[in-house]
């Protein structure tokens, strides 16, 4: 079983405070929150975006792990 990264819980808590009622976040919202362009995030290796229908979405838990 993989160990959780040191900053994972802090990142998840901050994301929960910023987006309290959402488990999946739209890519544009994540890009705005991080101050980055959506194309940069999509080109980043390992970025946890998934396409659902015609929208790119990011899981809050996966984003916290990616930020850690």
BAVOBA-334507 format. One line per 4 residues: number of its first residue (from 1); their letters; for each residue x, y, z of N, C-alpha, C. Coordinates in steps of 0.1 Angstrom, whole numbers. Atoms other than C-alpha are relative to their C-alpha. Layout:
! residues N
NUM = a = X,Y,Z,X,Y,Z,X,Y,Z ~ ...;
//
This chain:
! residues 68
1 = xxxx = 8,-12,0,0,0,0,9,12,0 ~ -8,-12,1,14,34,-10,-3,9,11 ~ 1,-10,-10,21,60,16,-5,13,-6 ~ 5,-12,4,3,92,14,11,11,1;
5 = xxxx = -11,-10,0,25,122,6,-3,10,12 ~ 0,-9,-12,33,147,34,-11,11,-1 ~ 9,-11,1,12,176,21,-14,-3,-5 ~ 13,4,6,-17,156,7,-12,5,9;
9 = xxxx = 12,-3,-9,-41,162,37,-2,16,0 ~ 1,-15,0,-33,200,38,-6,5,-13 ~ 5,-4,13,-39,203,0,-15,-3,-1 ~ 14,4,1,-72,184,3,-9,8,9;
13 = xxxx = 8,-9,-9,-84,205,32,-2,14,-6 ~ 1,-13,6,-76,237,13,-10,-1,-12 ~ 9,1,12,-95,224,-18,-14,-2,5 ~ 13,1,-6,-124,214,5,-6,13,4;
17 = xxxx = 5,-13,-4,-126,249,19,-4,8,-12 ~ 2,-8,12,-124,265,-16,-12,-5,-7 ~ 11,7,8,-149,240,-32,-7,-10,9 ~ 5,9,-10,-170,226,-4,-10,-11,-5;
21 = xxxx = 10,9,4,-198,209,-24,3,-7,-13 ~ -4,6,13,-179,194,-53,10,-10,2 ~ -10,11,0,-160,162,-58,8,1,-13 ~ -7,-2,13,-152,169,-95,-1,15,-3;
25 = xxxx = -1,-14,3,-140,203,-106,2,2,-15 ~ -3,-3,14,-141,217,-141,14,5,-2 ~ -14,-3,3,-107,221,-157,2,16,0 ~ -2,-15,0,-112,259,-162,0,6,14;
29 = xxxx = 0,-4,-14,-120,263,-125,13,-3,7 ~ -13,4,-6,-88,244,-115,11,9,-6 ~ -11,-8,6,-67,264,-140,-1,14,6 ~ 1,-13,-6,-81,297,-126,5,0,14;
33 = xxxx = -4,2,-14,-75,285,-90,15,0,1 ~ -14,2,0,-39,276,-99,8,11,-7 ~ -6,-11,7,-33,307,-120,8,-5,-12 ~ -7,6,11,-23,285,-150,-10,-1,-12;
37 = xxxx = 8,2,11,-36,281,-185,-5,-15,-1 ~ 5,14,1,-58,250,-192,9,-9,-9 ~ -8,8,10,-36,239,-221,13,-4,7 ~ -12,3,-7,-5,240,-198,-3,-12,9;
41 = xxxx = 4,11,-9,-23,217,-173,-2,-13,-8 ~ 3,12,8,-35,193,-200,13,-6,-6 ~ -13,5,6,1,191,-214,9,-5,11 ~ -9,4,-11,16,185,-179,-1,-15,2;
45 = xxxx = 0,14,-2,26,149,-174,-6,-4,14 ~ 6,4,-12,5,132,-148,-11,8,5 ~ 11,-8,-5,-21,159,-144,-13,-8,-1 ~ 11,9,-1,-53,141,-133,-13,4,-7;
49 = xxxx = 12,-4,7,-78,155,-159,-6,-11,-7 ~ 7,11,8,-104,132,-174,-11,7,-8 ~ 10,-6,9,-128,140,-202,-13,-8,3 ~ 14,6,-2,-165,134,-193,-9,7,-9;
53 = xxxx = 8,-6,11,-186,140,-223,8,10,-8 ~ -8,-10,7,-174,172,-238,8,9,10 ~ -6,-8,-10,-160,186,-205,12,-7,6 ~ -11,5,-7,-126,181,-189,-3,3,15;
57 = xxxx = 3,-1,-15,-130,174,-151,12,-5,7 ~ -11,5,-9,-105,169,-122,-6,-3,13 ~ 4,5,-13,-111,149,-91,7,8,11 ~ -6,-8,-11,-105,169,-59,11,-8,7;
61 = xxxx = -10,8,-7,-86,140,-43,12,-2,-9 ~ -11,2,9,-65,134,-74,8,13,-2 ~ -7,-13,0,-57,171,-76,9,3,12 ~ -8,-2,-12,-46,172,-40,13,-9,0;
65 = xxxx = -12,9,1,-23,142,-47,10,6,-10 ~ -9,-6,10,-9,159,-78,8,12,5 ~ -6,-12,-6,-2,191,-59,11,-3,11 ~ -9,4,-11,17,172,-31,14,-3,-5;
//
